[in-house]
Amino acid sequence: MLLVLLTVSLAGCKTSRKAESHGAQSLCLSSKVRLTIPHKDATFTVSGTMKLKSGERMQLSFLMPILRTEVARMDITPDEVLLVDRMGKRYVRVTRGELRGMLPRKANFENLEKMLFKASRPGAKNWIDGKELGLKDLEKCRIELTEFSDKPINLTPTEVSSRYREVTLEELLEMLLDLSA
């Protein structure tokens, strides 16, 4: 399940454009998120939050149903992606160079940011699927965004505790595939 989250949300490619800003403050966006992943005969759904500071950082936090405990977090910048598996106490940090060739060209920070701001407009389509990101294997996966806010937010980089074990991207994806099967 988190493989799809990682693939749909990975947007760690560098952009040459500068973020728009109003004065000294960057544009901000936050929303509730619901990720739906079809898998064999079942459909998995996980909810959470999205926070974005234009041109700087995006954080996705996914929560366990009922208990509302964070199960996974992604911290995405134009230069790298950090995926933290809270349940398995492991993480992976991937640079844009390491992502090159793994993702379609349009799966980058700039395009993801544009999609999110477009989805936040009144009356706009409020979901993004794998097809829009050019992810053929994940076309039916969908991220739905609701309850948008453009109020200023404090978005600090995610710190990883020494209790967490760093793993390779391939190792983390393999372990997550086993969990979602």
TIMILO-918397 format. One line per field, with one value per residue (C-alpha): x, y, z; residue number from 1; residue in one letter. Coordinates in Angstrom, 1 decimal. Layout:
// TIMILO-918397
east: X | ...
north: Y | ...
up: Z | ...
num: NUM | ...
residuo: A | ...
This chain:
// TIMILO-918397
east: 0.0 | 2.7 | 4.5 | 1.6 | 1.8 | 5.5 | 5.2 | 2.2 | 3.6 | 7.3 | 8.0 | 11.6 | 12.8 | 14.4 | 12.5 | 14.1 | 11.3 | 11.2 | 8.2 | 5.7 | 5.5 | 3.4 | 6.0 | 8.4 | 5.9 | 5.7 | 2.3 | 0.9 | -1.6 | -3.0 | -5.8 | -7.1 | -6.1 | -7.6 | -5.5 | -7.4 | -5.4 | -7.1 | -5.3 | -6.4 | -10.0 | -9.9 | -9.5 | -7.3 | -8.1 | -5.9 | -6.5 | -4.2 | -3.1 | -1.1 | 0.9 | 2.7 | 4.9 | 5.3 | 8.8 | 10.1 | 8.5 | 5.5 | 4.6 | 2.1 | 1.1 | -1.0 | -2.9 | -4.2 | -8.0 | -9.8 | -6.6 | -5.4 | -1.7 | 0.7 | 1.7 | 3.7 | 5.1 | 6.6 | 8.7 | 9.2 | 11.5 | 12.6 | 15.9 | 14.9 | 12.2 | 12.2 | 9.7 | 9.3 | 7.5 | 6.5 | 5.1 | 8.3 | 10.7 | 12.5 | 13.1 | 14.6 | 16.0 | 16.2 | 17.8 | 16.4 | 19.5 | 18.6 | 15.0 | 16.0 | 14.8 | 12.4 | 9.6 | 8.0 | 9.2 | 6.0 | 6.3 | 8.2 | 7.8 | 6.7 | 4.0 | 2.7 | 2.6 | 0.6 | -1.9 | -2.4 | -3.0 | -5.3 | -7.3 | -7.7 | -9.7 | -13.5 | -15.3 | -12.1 | -11.5 | -10.1 | -8.3 | -5.2 | -4.7 | -1.6 | -2.5 | -2.2 | 1.3 | 2.2 | 2.3 | 0.9 | 1.1 | -0.8 | -3.4 | -6.3 | -4.8 | -6.3 | -5.5 | -8.5 | -8.0 | -10.6 | -10.9 | -8.3 | -6.7 | -4.3 | -3.5 | 0.2 | 1.7 | 4.9 | 6.5 | 9.6 | 11.7 | 11.0 | 13.6 | 14.3 | 15.0 | 18.0 | 15.5 | 14.8 | 16.8 | 17.8 | 17.1 | 17.5 | 14.5 | 14.4 | 14.4 | 11.6 | 9.5 | 9.9 | 9.0 | 5.9 | 4.8 | 4.8 | 2.7 | 0.0 | -0.3
north: 0.0 | 2.5 | 1.6 | 3.3 | 6.2 | 6.6 | 6.3 | 8.6 | 11.2 | 11.1 | 14.5 | 15.1 | 16.5 | 19.9 | 22.8 | 25.7 | 28.1 | 30.1 | 29.9 | 32.7 | 34.7 | 37.5 | 39.7 | 37.7 | 34.9 | 31.8 | 30.6 | 27.9 | 25.2 | 22.5 | 19.9 | 16.6 | 13.7 | 10.3 | 7.8 | 5.0 | 2.0 | -0.8 | -4.1 | -7.4 | -8.0 | -5.2 | -1.5 | 0.1 | 3.6 | 5.7 | 9.3 | 12.0 | 15.5 | 17.4 | 20.6 | 22.6 | 25.6 | 26.6 | 25.9 | 24.7 | 21.6 | 19.3 | 16.9 | 14.1 | 12.4 | 9.2 | 8.2 | 4.8 | 4.7 | 5.2 | 5.6 | 8.5 | 7.5 | 8.5 | 5.4 | 7.0 | 10.4 | 11.8 | 15.0 | 16.1 | 19.0 | 19.9 | 18.1 | 15.0 | 12.7 | 11.3 | 8.4 | 7.4 | 4.1 | 4.8 | 1.3 | -0.5 | 2.1 | 2.5 | 5.3 | 6.0 | 9.3 | 9.6 | 12.4 | 13.7 | 12.1 | 8.7 | 9.2 | 10.0 | 7.3 | 5.8 | 8.2 | 9.8 | 13.3 | 15.0 | 13.4 | 16.3 | 18.9 | 21.7 | 19.7 | 18.2 | 21.7 | 23.0 | 20.1 | 20.8 | 24.5 | 23.8 | 21.2 | 23.8 | 26.2 | 26.3 | 24.0 | 22.3 | 18.6 | 17.7 | 14.5 | 13.3 | 9.8 | 7.8 | 8.3 | 12.1 | 11.6 | 9.3 | 6.2 | 3.5 | 0.7 | 2.9 | 4.6 | 3.6 | 4.9 | 8.1 | 10.9 | 13.0 | 16.4 | 18.2 | 21.0 | 23.2 | 26.1 | 28.8 | 30.1 | 30.4 | 27.2 | 26.4 | 23.5 | 22.2 | 19.4 | 15.9 | 14.7 | 11.0 | 9.5 | 7.3 | 4.5 | 4.3 | 2.1 | 3.6 | 1.2 | 1.4 | 2.4 | -1.1 | -2.7 | -0.5 | -1.0 | -4.8 | -4.8 | -2.6 | -4.8 | -7.8 | -5.9 | -4.9 | -8.2
up: 0.0 | 0.9 | -2.4 | -4.2 | -1.8 | -2.5 | -6.2 | -6.6 | -4.3 | -5.2 | -6.7 | -6.0 | -9.2 | -9.3 | -10.9 | -12.5 | -11.7 | -8.5 | -6.1 | -6.3 | -3.2 | -1.6 | -0.1 | 2.1 | 2.7 | 0.4 | -0.8 | 1.5 | 1.0 | 3.3 | 3.0 | 4.2 | 2.0 | 1.2 | -0.7 | -2.4 | -3.8 | -5.7 | -4.9 | -6.4 | -5.1 | -2.4 | -2.1 | 0.5 | 1.8 | 4.1 | 5.2 | 6.3 | 5.7 | 3.1 | 3.8 | 1.1 | 1.1 | -2.5 | -4.0 | -0.7 | 0.9 | 0.9 | 3.7 | 3.5 | 6.7 | 6.7 | 9.8 | 11.1 | 11.0 | 14.4 | 16.5 | 14.2 | 14.8 | 12.0 | 10.1 | 7.3 | 6.4 | 3.3 | 3.3 | -0.3 | -1.5 | -5.0 | -4.2 | -2.2 | -0.8 | 2.7 | 3.4 | 7.0 | 7.9 | 11.5 | 12.0 | 10.9 | 12.3 | 9.0 | 6.5 | 3.2 | 1.9 | -1.9 | -3.9 | -7.2 | -8.9 | -7.5 | -8.7 | -12.3 | -14.6 | -12.0 | -12.6 | -15.6 | -16.5 | -15.4 | -11.9 | -10.5 | -7.7 | -9.9 | -11.7 | -8.4 | -6.9 | -9.9 | -9.6 | -5.9 | -6.3 | -9.3 | -7.2 | -4.4 | -6.6 | -5.9 | -8.3 | -9.5 | -9.7 | -6.2 | -7.0 | -8.7 | -10.1 | -11.2 | -14.8 | -14.5 | -13.1 | -16.0 | -13.7 | -16.0 | -13.4 | -10.9 | -13.1 | -10.8 | -7.6 | -6.5 | -4.0 | -3.1 | -1.4 | 0.6 | 3.1 | 1.5 | 3.4 | 2.2 | 5.7 | 6.5 | 8.0 | 9.8 | 7.9 | 9.4 | 8.0 | 9.3 | 11.8 | 11.9 | 15.4 | 15.9 | 16.7 | 13.0 | 10.6 | 7.2 | 4.3 | 0.6 | -1.5 | -3.0 | 0.4 | 1.7 | -1.3 | -1.1 | 2.6 | 2.0 | -0.9 | 1.4 | 3.9 | 1.4 | -0.3
num: 1 | 2 | 3 | 4 | 5 | 6 | 7 | 8 | 9 | 10 | 11 | 12 | 13 | 14 | 15 | 16 | 17 | 18 | 19 | 20 | 21 | 22 | 23 | 24 | 25 | 26 | 27 | 28 | 29 | 30 | 31 | 32 | 33 | 34 | 35 | 36 | 37 | 38 | 39 | 40 | 41 | 42 | 43 | 44 | 45 | 46 | 47 | 48 | 49 | 50 | 51 | 52 | 53 | 54 | 55 | 56 | 57 | 58 | 59 | 60 | 61 | 62 | 63 | 64 | 65 | 66 | 67 | 68 | 69 | 70 | 71 | 72 | 73 | 74 | 75 | 76 | 77 | 78 | 79 | 80 | 81 | 82 | 83 | 84 | 85 | 86 | 87 | 88 | 89 | 90 | 91 | 92 | 93 | 94 | 95 | 96 | 97 | 98 | 99 | 100 | 101 | 102 | 103 | 104 | 105 | 106 | 107 | 108 | 109 | 110 | 111 | 112 | 113 | 114 | 115 | 116 | 117 | 118 | 119 | 120 | 121 | 122 | 123 | 124 | 125 | 126 | 127 | 128 | 129 | 130 | 131 | 132 | 133 | 134 | 135 | 136 | 137 | 138 | 139 | 140 | 141 | 142 | 143 | 144 | 145 | 146 | 147 | 148 | 149 | 150 | 151 | 152 | 153 | 154 | 155 | 156 | 157 | 158 | 159 | 160 | 161 | 162 | 163 | 164 | 165 | 166 | 167 | 168 | 169 | 170 | 171 | 172 | 173 | 174 | 175 | 176 | 177 | 178 | 179 | 180 | 181
residuo: M | L | L | V | L | L | T | V | S | L | A | G | C | K | T | S | R | K | A | E | S | H | G | A | Q | S | L | C | L | S | S | K | V | R | L | T | I | P | H | K | D | A | T | F | T | V | S | G | T | M | K | L | K | S | G | E | R | M | Q | L | S | F | L | M | P | I | L | R | T | E | V | A | R | M | D | I | T | P | D | E | V | L | L | V | D | R | M | G | K | R | Y | V | R | V | T | R | G | E | L | R | G | M | L | P | R | K | A | N | F | E | N | L | E | K | M | L | F | K | A | S | R | P | G | A | K | N | W | I | D | G | K | E | L | G | L | K | D | L | E | K | C | R | I | E | L | T | E | F | S | D | K | P | I | N | L | T | P | T | E | V | S | S | R | Y | R | E | V | T | L | E | E | L | L | E | M | L | L | D | L | S | A
